Each structure stands twice: as structure tokens, then as C-alpha cells.
């Protein structure tokens, strides 16, 4: 709460520029606001290292206060407050109303229950540009603290070694890749890799991506694609990559995505790489558990354990080659092939 109020009162930009202590009266003047209210808000900010108190009611910036001037960090806070927290508050009431069944309908998650709407979370975002802007900044902010998958996954051995023998086949298709953050990161790390790089998403998202980034200059192709409604148009790619896609969907919905993909894969060559949370079968950490509840609230999604991932993929006619885990937050790469 204190961070959101500080954003609204323009406190962080003033702090971030300061080279000497800033008084509570100076911070209050920008709105203007009552200095006593600002003092009370700053008390919490100081306690959590969003500001440093040099003397009574005199403040200096910290790394966190400077971070809170960034669009992505502001987006994280505002999306949590304006979109997620109201739905989180209603979740106990929602679960009681549905008889404590596990939520699976993406058009009737706590978000829909709270806002009395019928469309799914992603469709709702597309109809609400301000919320979509906050959500995109939220997602970019989450990515900012995580290593790109190509920095720790053995790309040369597991992808490029075979692809170099087939330079005319597509190399990597980033499915549901948004504005192309991940595929651009791959291109930067492997600029001479053989084969096409292709970004796929819904038409509105692809339109936004092309407006935001010169994908043509980076030699990244774009295709408008609905993975529920259409067979995968790119045939025989080395890698079909999904980042945090399947945690948004129930097992039944996930099987539809896989059904539309496997027809385009080449047995013995094509791989699916899924970057997702891979929860341990017991004693999961808090972050994975909290993310699991967050996707339940937003879209009736779920994070899965290794056992649940394996069972889901087997039910879709696929096999897990390996769970590649990275250090830190419990996310990893699930490497999948046709059996």
C-alpha cells in the first residue's frame, strides 16, 4: 500500500534525483499532500529499504527507490493493486460459491467473479488498454530479474548441433511470445544460428509487437496464430518454445494446444521447450505456491509439479526428455519430444 501511495504522490522520482537529504515538506509539495501523511508513508518505505532516513523526516534514495521510477516496476505495483488485489480479496467468497471445486473455467475465475464479467482474463485485457499496459509492464518487470533461458540451457548441444545440419528448416518458433522479448534475446545471443526465427501470437499482440520493435531488421518473422483454433502453421521446426503459457490453462485446454502442435512436429528432430515453474512433488517453496494461486485468481490456471507435468504430456501423446532446472526461483525448461 505504501509503495502504491508513494507512486501516486510522485515521491520516487523526487527521491531518485536527490543528491542531498530531501525533507518531508519537499516531498509533500509536489502533490501537494499533508506532510504528516507523507511522513507516515515514508516510515514504511524506510523500513523496507525503499528510502533511507538521514535525520528526522529527511530522506535519501536507495536502489529500490530508484527502481520504482522504472515503467516496469510501476507496472508491477499498479497491476497488483488495480487488477489482482480486488480479485484476491474476493477469492474466499468465490471458492465458497463454487463449492470448493478446483477452478478450471478461464471465463469464471475469481477475476471474473469480482468484476462480474464473462470473458477470459486475456480477452478482458485486450478490451481494457490501460489494464493491458499495466499487465505488460508487470510481465516485463518479472522478466527483468530472471536470466534468459539461453544463458543457462545448453543451446549448442541440445538445439544448434542438429539444426546446423538443416539450415533451411525453421530453427525456433516462439509461440505466444508477446512482443518478442525472448526470441529477441535468443537472436542477440546467437546471431549466426541457422534457420528462421518466428514469433507467433494473436493478431492484436503481433500488431503491437511490430509497432514496438523493428522485428524485420532483426530478421524475425511474425505470424498471427491462435493455438486453440488452428494447426501450427510452421512445420518441422527444431524448437517450438513456450514461456509461461501452460500455467494459464487447465489440462484439458493444454491438450488442445498440444494437439494442434504435434501434427507439425518432425519425429526425431522437433522439440518442445516449455519454460515454466516446475514445482517439487513435496515441500514446494513459497514463490511457486504464490504464483500458483495468482494464476488461479486471474484465469483458473495452475502451476504443476514434475509428476503433473509428466502425466499431462503423456496424456497428450508426448514424452519428457528432461526437466532442466535453473538455480533460484523454481522455474526451468521442460524438454519434450514425440515418442
N, C-alpha and C positions, 0 to 999 in steps of 0.2 A: 504494500500500500504506500509506504513512504517513498519508494522509488518512483511509482506512478505519479504521485503528487509532485515530486521534485521535477519530473519531466514536464508536467503541466505548468509548473511555475517557472520553467526555464532556468532552473538552478544549475544544472550540469554544464551548459555552455559557458556560464559566467565563471563557475569554478575552474573549468578546464583552461581558461585563458589567464588565470590569476598567477602572478609571479610573487606576490606577497599576500599575507592573510586578508581575506575578504570578510567584512563584518556582516552580521545578520541583517542589519539595516540595508546594506548594499544589495544583498541577495533578495530582500523583500521588495526593494524599489522597482524591480523590473516588471512586476505584475500590475499594480502593486499588491502586496499582501501584508497582513499583520505580522510584524517582526516576531511576536510571541509564537504564532503558529509556525513560522519558518524555523524558529529555534527548536520547537518540539519535533518537527520533521527531521531536522539535521541531527538531533540526538540519536535517532535510529540509524541514519545514514552513517554517522561516525562509528557506531557500534559494529556495523557490518562492513566497514572499510570502504564505503562509497565517498567518504570525505575524511579529512584529518582536521582535528580541532587543535589549533596552535595556542589558543588562550580562550578565556570565556567568550563564547559567541564569535570567535574569529576562526576562519576555515581556509584550508588549502586543498588543492585537488590531490587525488590518488589515481593510481592506474585505473581503478574501477570508475571513478567519476569521469575520467577522460573517455573510457569505453562507452559510457552512457550518452555520449554525444553522437555515436555512430548510428546510422539508419537501421542497421540490422539489430542492434541491441535494443533500440527504442521499439522496434517491431516486435521483439520477443515479449517485452513487458506489456505493450498495448494489446497484442493478440491474446495474451493470457488473461488480462483484465476484462477486455471487452467481449471476447468470444468464448473463452474457456471457463473462466471462473463462475459466471452465472449458471452455466450448464453443470459444472461440478457441484455447485450448491444444491441443484435440483436432482442430482443423481440418486440419493437415497429414496426420495419420493418416487422417482421414475422406476427404480428397481422394485419397490413395493407394488406399484401399479401394474407391472407386468408379471407379478407373481414370482419374482426372483429367478426368472429364466435367464440363461446366458444370452445377452443381446447379439443378434446376428443380422437383423434387418438394417441396412445402411440408411434407409429412409425413416427409421424410427429409433434413433439413438437418443441419449439424453439431450444432445444439441437440438434435435427436432422437437422433443417433448417440451423443452424450455421455451423455445421460440415459436411453438405452435405452427410449424411448417411441415410440408410434406416431401420436399425434395431432399436428396442426399447432401452431405456436407460440402462436397466439391462443387456440385451444381449450384448450391446456395452461394458459395464464394464467388462463382463466376457472375452471379447476378448482383453482387454487392462489391463494387470496385474498391471501396475503402477497406472493407474486411479482407479482400483478396490481397491488397497491397500490404496490409499488416501481416497476413499469413505468409506471404512470400518472403518478407523480411525476417519473420520468425524462422522459417526454414533455412534461409541463408545464414542467419545467426547461429543456428545449431551446427551447420556445416563448418563454420569458421574455426571451431575449436577441435575439429577432427582431422586426422591425417587422411589425405586422399588414398583411396584403396590401392591405386597403382604404386604407392610409395612402400607398401609392405607386402602386397601379394606378389608371388613370383611370376611376373608378366612374361618375361622372356621364355622361361621354361614351359609354362603352362598355356601360353597363348601364341606368342610370336614364333616359336621354333617351328610349329606346324604351319602357321599362316604364311611364313616366308616361302614355303613350297607351293603356295596357291595365291599368288599376288593379285589375281583377277577376281577372287571371291571377296565378298564383304568381310571386313575384319570385325567390326563391333557395332551393334545396334543398341542404342541406349533407349529403352522402352519406358515411356512415362517420364522422360528425362527433364521436363520443365524447360527452363531457359538454357539448358546445356552446360551447367556448371561442371558436371562430372566428365562429360565427353570432351569438353574443352581442356580440362585438367589432364586427361589422357593424351590428347593431341600435343599439349605442351611438353609432356614427359617423353613422348615417343613420336617426334615429328616426322620421322622417316619410315614409320611402320607401314608395311604393305597393306593394300586393300582399303575399301571405303569405310568411312565413319559416318554413321547415320543416326540422327536424333528423331525420335518419334514421340508424339503426344497428341492430345486433342487439338482440333483446328484453332481454337482461341489461344491456346497456350503456345502453339507453334508460331502463330502470328505475333504474339508478344515477344517470343524469343528472337525472331528475326528483326523486330524493331529495336530490341535492346542490344543485340550483338551482331557484328558482321560475320555471320557464320559462313557465308560464301568465301570470304577472304581466308578463312581458316580451313577451307575445303571440307566442310562438314555439311552433308546433305540433310534435308529435313523432309519428313513425311507426316501428314496428318493421319492419325491412326487411333481407333477405339479398340482396345484389346478385348473388350467383351463382345463386340459386334462383328469383328472382321478377322479373317485368317491373316496371320502375319505375312505382309507383302514381301519382305526381304527373305529370299531363300538361301539356305546353305551358308549362313554367316558363321564365322568362327566362334563369336561370342554374342549371346543375347543377354544384355545386362539390365538388371532391375535394382534400383536403390530404394529401399523402404517403401515398396509398393504393396507387397503381400500382407504386411501387418495391418493394412487398411481394410482387408476383406476376409470374410468367413471362408471356411474350407470349400464350401460349395461354389462360391464366387471365384476362388483361386483356381479351382479345377476348370472353370470355363476359360480363364486366361491361358492355362497350360494347354487345353485342348486346341485353342486357336494358334498356339505356337508350335506344338510338336510336329504338325504337318509340314512345317517349313524347315525343320532341322535336318541335317545330314547325319545319319547314324555313323558313329566312329570319328566324327570331326567336330560337329557343332557342340558347344557347351552353353549351359545357362549359368550365369553368375548372379547370385542374389545377395545383395548387401543388406543384412537385416540384423536385428537383435536375435541372438541365439541363447535363450535362457537355459541355465543348467536344469537338469531334471529335479534337483532339490537345492534348497538354500540359495535361491536367486538373490541378487543384490537389489538394493532399494531403487536404483535408477531404472533398471529393467522393469520392475514391478510398477513404478510410477508411469512409465511410458505405456505399459500395457493398459492401465486404467485410462490414460489420456486418449488413446485411440479408441477405446470403448466408448468414451464420452462423445467423441467427435463423429465417429462413423460406424460404431458397432464392430470395430476391428479388434485384433488381439495380437500380442507378441506370443511366440511359440518356443517351446523347449526343443532340444535336439530330437527327442522322441516324437513330438508332434510334427516337426518338420519332416522327419523320415517317413512317418505314416502318411502325411499329406502327399508327398512326392510319389511314394509308391502307389497310392490310390489313383494318381494321375498318369501312371504308366512310365514313370521316370525313376532314376536311381541317383542316390547321393554318392559322389566320388569321395568328397571330403568336406568336413567343416574346418575352414581356415579361420582361426580366432586371432584377433589382434589384441594387444595389451590395452587395458583401460576400461572402456565402458560396457563391455559385453556384446558389442557388435562384431560381426565377422562376415566372411564370404562363404556361401553355400555353393559348392561346385557340383553341377548336375549334368547328367547326360542321358541319352536314350539307352536303355539296357540292351 
